Amino acid sequence: MAAIRIDDVADEATFRLIPPCANPGFDHRTCDYWEDAERGSKAARATWLEAGAAPAPRRADLTDNPFAPPAGGSGSLNPFLVGGDEDEDALENPFVPRRVVERPLATGVPRKLALLDRGRGVFGSYAKVLFADDTAVAYAQFGPLSAYPRGQRLRDLYPQLPVMPLPAVITCIATTREARRSGHASRLVAAVCEDLAGRGFAAVEVYPDLTRPDDEVSAAAPAFWERLDFALVVSDERFPVLRREL
């Protein structure tokens, strides 16, 4: 029997080992389908595998916000912030225990790795890889709903879904074509669910796409999830929703 291990995608070395998609036109390592609700794509894009600078985050316009600090960042000190939460020159609060927060990988790494690592220091990894005898055979992407705008948009179509607490989501579960029907995807989902429960989530949801062929979807079929104790909470001929309480 193959030796199984499951690793978080938390560094570039593991990221490079993410297994290929069953559809050669797609690549997990360049997919931003769930992260970008407007223009996201699953397509293989070689340039995305190169290290590059992360795009600068867009900041809200605070011009008319009377509660915003003055321009230039010279606002009053917040004594409740932990050292490092403000700019590096902020005064240290001696009454607050120091904690080290790991910074997400943002520059000098492939763009998708930066997306997967956004939760570092707060949520944790957004992806896992399952290895059988040191060969990567399965991949899962997951995280808080807020990390995946396409998932949020789809969920908004169904007001009957619970509003609180918001679930975690598994946006992708995939095995290599050669490793199918070996139970690897089920093992990986079980590990993801255990991890999510440990991170404090009360439920996890998945959003299968029934409009495309099997090799073009990222969230498997409802029957797969039902075998893993997910319940069908929205029955839809195109975009059903399944949910599992953790």
C-alpha positions, 0 to 999 in steps of 0.5 A: 500500500502506498505511503500517504502524506498530506502537506500544506501549500506553504512554500514555493517548493510545495507549490511547484509539486501541485499535481497537474489537472486532468484537463491539460488546458488547465493548471491549478498553479495558475487558476484564479477562477474562484478568486476573481469573480469577474475575469477569473480563469482556470487556464494554464498560463506559463507566465504565472509560474514566474516569480513576480511582484504582487499587485498593490492592494486597492485602498478605499477612498477615505476623503469624506470619512470623518473617522479616518486618520489624516492623510499621511498616516499621522493619526493618533496611536491605537494602544490596542494594536499589537506591535507590527499592526501599524507602521514600523515606526509606531510606538510599542505598547508595553502592556500588550504581549508581543506576538509574531505574525507571519507575513504572507508571501507577496513578492518574489513568488508566483502569483497563484502562490501569493493568492494561496498564502494570503491567510498566513498568520491569520487563517493559515494555508488555503491549499493542501497536496496529497502524496502517495509514495512521494508522488503528488496525486491530489490537490485541494483548495479551500478557505474562508468564503471571503477569500473566494468572491465567485463563491460568495456571488454564487451563494448570494443566489440562494437566500435560504442558506444560513447567514450565520455562521458563514461557512468555509468553502472547498473550491477545488478537489482534484486527483490526477487522471492516473490516480483516480478511484484510489480514495485519495480525494476522499482522504484529502477532503477528510483532512481539509474538514478536520483542519477547518474544524480546528480553525474554528469553522462550524460548517463547510460548503461546496459549489459543484458546476453541473454545466461542464464536463467532469474534466472542466469542473473544480468542485466534483459532483454532488454524489462525491460530496454526499459520500463524505457526509455533505448534505444537499442544501440547494438542489439546482440543475446547474449550481447545487450547494452541499454543506457539511456541519463540522 
